[in-house]
Amino acid sequence: QVLLVELGGGLVQSGSSLRLTCGRSGREFWSYNMGWFRQAPGKEREFLASITADGGDTHVSDSVKDRFAISRDSARNILYLQMNNLKPEDTAVYYCAADFPFPGTTGQVQYWGRGTHVTVSA
């Protein structure tokens, strides 16, 4: 079984930065392509960024690629989403995801974290 846990969400001001993390102990975690999605109130879950199982390739949504970056630390079994220059429209629940064909879509994801909430004030 795959259990993903997101950390790092919170309430921040516009223009600030946050780094989200997603982790799971064990080597199996790194056998999957992984990514980040978000779901804002009243909207469908949307793709943000993904990274291949070996960390060799990444894909970031055009909507955030100038501000967000995805990475993974294989040695520590951690997935990151660095978010810079946050805006009120970034307010959403952010989900870690695993096991999907790269670069991935919402419908292809096999495993989801429970989400961490990010609220960006104006």
N, C-alpha and C positions, 0 to 999 in steps of 0.2 A: 504494500500500500504506500501511496505517496501522500505525505502531509506537508503542505506548504504554509509557512507562517510569515506574514508581512509585519514589519516594524518601521517606525519612523514618521508616521503621519502625525498631524496636529493642526493647530491653528497658527497661521503665519500671516504676515502683512505682504501686500503687493510688493514685488521686487526682491523678495527674499528667496532663499534657497532651502531645499530639503533634499536629503538623501534617504530614499527608501531602501530597505533591505528585505530580502526573502531568503529563508534558510530552511534546511533540513539536514539532519545528521545522516551520514552514510554515503558510500560511494555511488549508489544507484541514482542519487539526485542528479549527478552530472552526466547521466546517459541520455537525458532529454534535452531537446530544444526548449528554451524557456523564454518567457516574456512578461510584459506588463500591459495591462488593460485598465481602463477606468470607466466608471459609470456615474454620470452626473444625475441629479434629481430630474426625473421626467424624461430621461434619455436612455437609449440602448447602450449596452456595454460596447466600448470602442477600443480598437487596437492602438497601442502606443509604440511599443518597441519589442524586439525579439532578438535572441542570440542563439547561435547553434550550440549543440551539445558540447563541442570542443572549444567553444569561444572564438572560433576562427572567423565568423561572419556575424554581422549585425544588420538590423533593419529598423529604422525609426520612422514613424509617421511624419509626413510632410508638415502636419499641423504643429508639431513640437520639436522637429529635428534641430532647430536652431538653439533650443533651450534645454532639451533633455538628452541624456546619454545613458545607455545601458551597458553594463559590464558584469562579469562574474569572476569570482575568486575561487578557483578550483581547490586550492590548498585549504581553504576554510569553508567550502561548500556554501557560499553566499552569492546571491544575485543582487545587483544594485540597480537602482534608478536614480541618477543624479538629476535633479530638477532645479534649474536656475531661472531667475527673473520670473517668478511665479505671478500669475494674474488671477483675478477673481474667477474668470472662466475656467480655470484649472480646478476649481472646487469639485470634488468627486470622491467616490470611494475607489481606491486604487487596489487592483488585484494582481497578485502573482499568478502565473500560469505555467503549466508544464505539459509536455508531450503533445506535439502537433507538428505537421509538416512546415518547414521553414518557408516563408517568414511567418505564416500563421494567420488565422482569422478566428473570430470569437467562436464560431460553430465547430472549429476543429480541435479546440482545447479539450484535453482529457481530464486534467487535474487543475483545480482552482484553490487558491488560498481563500481565507475568509474575508480578506480585505482590510485596508487601513484607510481611515478617513482623512482627507486633506481639505482644509478650509482656508481659503485665501481671502482676507478682508481687503476692501478697497483702501 
